[in-house]
Amino acid sequence: MTWWRDGYLGTGAALGLVAFVVVLILLVAPRSPVVPRHRRRPVDDPGDTAVGGIAKRLTASVDRALTSRDSHLAERLDVAGIRLPASNLVVLTGSGMIVGFALGLLLGLPLLSFALLVLIPIGVLLTIRVMTDRRRAAFAGQLDETAQMLAGSLRSGYSFTQALATVGKEAVSPTGEEFVRITNELRLGRPIADSMENTARRMKSEDFSWIGQAVAINREVGGNLADVLEGVSHTIRERAQLRRQVQSLSSEGRLSALVLIGLPFVLAGVFAVVNPKYIGLLFTRLLGWVMLGMAAILLTIGSLWLRVAVRIKY
């Protein structure tokens, strides 16, 4: 296996040499003369460097590909609160995969190279998922205060549109950002009910959907909207209290699920350090691969079952 490792090491060294030559060319290449700031015209465009031009063309190509495929990546980034264009994220992720692959080859670890090719995009997706869940949880936790703020603005004599704008200015993130979006959509002529329902769908908030339905019903039948919002706020507060109680009661089950899922991997790591030959039989014998496949299937089924068991709907 020496020639195999040497081949990967040579490939990694070649990639590193190419990267070094490119950086050296960029540093040594003559640059355009720098004009003092006070002598520049406002319309002057200094232009892009070679690397900047390549990055811009690559980003534009990725943007066109995402648009043609009707990708929802941009919406997912917006919901997660990531202020980065989807094309830039794709380019950065691809660059990270290339760098990780080259690093693994330079270290003489081909398995690490291929592992990084898979783990880097998975890590990016998991990061987006975690940030999305946190932002939605923060939005749900602020709904009680949001409803009270809307009711207070209405009692102060504001119209409902002005109350939405007030919440957008005074509320903290992410509620303020979402209400600014609602206000902008109303200025473009979108109905209030549709805009609020779209926000409820984006944030996956059933409680905010109730607020939108209460506003839509009030606009049709009339009545004191401030009193309605205070009643909805009381209901949301009680649901939040019940949600926290359920989470505290089910915390033991969720912790047990994490322990049971992580225990096989922990034991495999311990055996790999203490007795590598013992655990190595699983990867060198056909029966070992069969056992690993069966273990993966059973672990997946058990994980799904535990996930359903500890998830309580109310």
N, C-alpha and C positions, 0 to 999 in steps of 0.2 A: 504493500500500500504506500511505499515511499514515493513512487513516481506519481501517484494520485495526489498526494499532499504537495509534492514539489510543483506539480502542474498548477494547482490552485494558488500556491504561493507565488509562482511566476506570474500568473494572471493578475493577482492583487498588486504585485510590484509594478507591473506594466501600467495598470490603472493609476497607481500613485505617481508614477513617472510622468504620465500624460497630464495629470492634474497639475504637477509641479511645473511642467513646461508651459502650460496655459497661463498659470499665475505669473510665471517669469516673463512671458511675452507681454502680458497686460501691464506689468510693472516697468518693463524696459521700453515698450513701444512709445514713440514720440507722441506727445499730446498737443492738442491745439493750444495756441497761446491764450493765456488768461487775461481778459480785459478787466481793469478795475471796475468795481461796482458803480462808481459815479459816472463812468463813461459808457455804461451799457444803456441800450435802448430798452424801453419797457416791453417791446415786442420781440426782442432777441430770444432765440431758443438755442441754448448751448448744445442741444442734441444729446443722444444717448451714447453711452459707451458700447463696446462690442457685446459685453456680457448683458448689459441692460437691454440692448436691442433683441438679443436672442431670447431673454426671459420674457420680454413683452410679446414677441411673436408666439412663443410657446404658450403663454397665458391666454392670448387671443384665440389660439387654436383650441385649447381646452375649453374655453368659454363657448365657442361655437359648437363643440361636440356636446357639452352639457345642455345647451339650448335645443339642439336638434333632437336629443334624447328625452327632452322634457323632464330633466332631473329635478328632484325636490331637495337637492343638497343645500341650495341657497336658503330655502325656507327653514330647513332644519337648523342651519347655522343661526338664522335670525331668531328662532325660538330659543336656542341655547344661549343667546346673548353674545355670540361671537361676531365681532365687527370685522370680518375678513371675507373678501369675495370668495365664492366657491372655487373659481378657477385657480386662485392663488393657493388655496388650501390643497388642491389636488397636485399642483406643481411642487409645493413644499413637501407633501407626503411622498411623491415620487422621488424627489431629490434625497430625502431621508432614507428611502429604501435602497437607492444606489449607493449612498455613502455607507450604510450599514453592511451591504453586500461586499463592497470593496474592503471595508475594515475587517470583516471576517476572513476574507481571502488573505489579506496581509498578515493576519495572525495565524494563518495556517489552519483555520477551523472552518471547513466547508459547511458542516452542519449548522454552525452559528450563522453563516451567511444566509442560508436558506431559511433558517428560523427567523432572522430579522426581516427578511422579505415578507413573511407572513405576519409577524408580530407588530410591525410598525403600523400598517393600515388598521389592524385590529385595535391597537392602542388608540389611534386617532378616533375611530368610531366609538370606542368605549368612553373616551373623554367627552365626546359630543353628547353621548347618551347621559352620562353623569351630570354634565352641566345643564342639560335640558330638564332632567328630573329635579335638580335643585332649584332651578328657576321656576318651574311649575309649582313646586312645594312652597316656595316663598310667595308666589302670587296667591295661592290658596290660603296661606296663613295671614295675608293682609286683607282678605275680602271683608271681614267684619269691620275693620277700620274704614275700608273703602266705602261700604254701604252707609256707614254713619257720616262720612264726609260728604257724600252725595246728598243725604237727607239734610244735613246742616246747611249746605249751600242752597238747597231749595227753600228752606225756612228763612234764609236771609234775603230772599227775593230774587235769586238768580233763576234763569231759565235752565232747563235740563241740559241744553247744549253748553251753556256757560258753566254749569256744575261739572260737566265732563272735562272741560278745559281747565277748571280749577284743580281737579284731582290730578290731571296730567302735569300741572306745574308744581304742586305741593307734595304729592305722594312720592315715596321712595321707589327705587327700582325693585322689581320689574313692573309694578303697577303703574307708575308714572309713565314709563315708556309705552305700555300697551294702551293707556288712555290717550296719549299723544297720537298714537296711530289711529285710534277711533275718531279723534277730533279731526285729523287730516282727511280721513275717509268721508266724514260728514261734510266737510268743505267741498269735496269733489262730487257731492250729490248722492252718496250711498245712503240708503235708509238706516235709521238708528238700529232697528231690530236686526237687520242683516249684519251690520258691523259688529254689534255686541255678540251675536251668535258665532260669527267668525272668530272673534277673540276667545270665546269659550271653547271652540273647537281646537284652536291653536294651543291653548294652555290646558286642554283636557280638564276643564273645571265645570262640574255639574252645578256647583253653587252659583257660579257667575252666569251660567245659562238660566238659572232661576231668576236672577236679577234682570236679565234681558227679557225674559218672558213677562215678568211683572211690569216692566216699562212698556212693553208692547201692548199688554192688556189695558194698562192705565191710559194709554194714548187713544184707545178705541172706546172705552166705556167712561173715562173720566174718573175723578176722585182725587184724593189727597195723596200724591205720589210720595211725599216725605214720610207719611205714616206707613205706607206700604213698604218702603225701603227699610224703615226701622223694624218692621215685623220680619222682613227677610233677614236683616242683620241678626236678630235674636235667634232665628232658626239656624243660621250659619254658625253662630257662636256655640249653640248646643251640639251641632254636628261635629264641630272641631273638638269639643270636649269629649264626645263619644269616641272620636277617632283616636285621640291620644290615649284614652282608656283601653281601647282595643289593642293598640300598639304595645302598651305596657303589659297587657295580659298575654299577648302572643309573642313577646320577645324571647321567652325561653324556647319556644318551638323553632323560631327562626335561628337562634343560636345553635340549637341542636342540629338543624339542617346544615348549617355551615360547617360544623365540626364533622359530621358524617361525610360530607362531600370532600372536605379537605384531608381527611385522615388517610386515605390510600396514597395520596401524593406525598404526604409527610413521611409515611412509612417507607415508601419507595426511595425517597431521598436519604433517609437514615441508613437503609440497607446498602445504597450505592456508596456511601462513605465508609460504613463499617465493614461490609463484606461485598465488594463489587462482583466477585465471581459468582456468588450466590444469586444476586439479582440479575446478573448478566445472562443467565440461562434463558430468561424470558425473551431476550432479544437475539439469541443465537440458535434456538431450536424452533421447529415448526409448531410444536405443541405450545411453546411459550407465546408465539404470536397469536395462536388461537385463543389462549387464555386471556391475553391482553384485549383482543377484540371482544370477547364475551364480557370482560370486565367493563370495557367502555360502554357497551350496550346496556348492561345492567345499571351502571352508574348514571347514564343518561335517563333511563326510565325512573330510577329512584329519585333523581334530582327534580324531574318534572312532577312526580307524585308529591314530594315534599313541598314543592312550590305551591301546588294546589291546596295542600293540607293547611299550610300556614297563612294562606291568603284568605282573609275574611271580608266578605262583601256585606255591606249594610246600607 
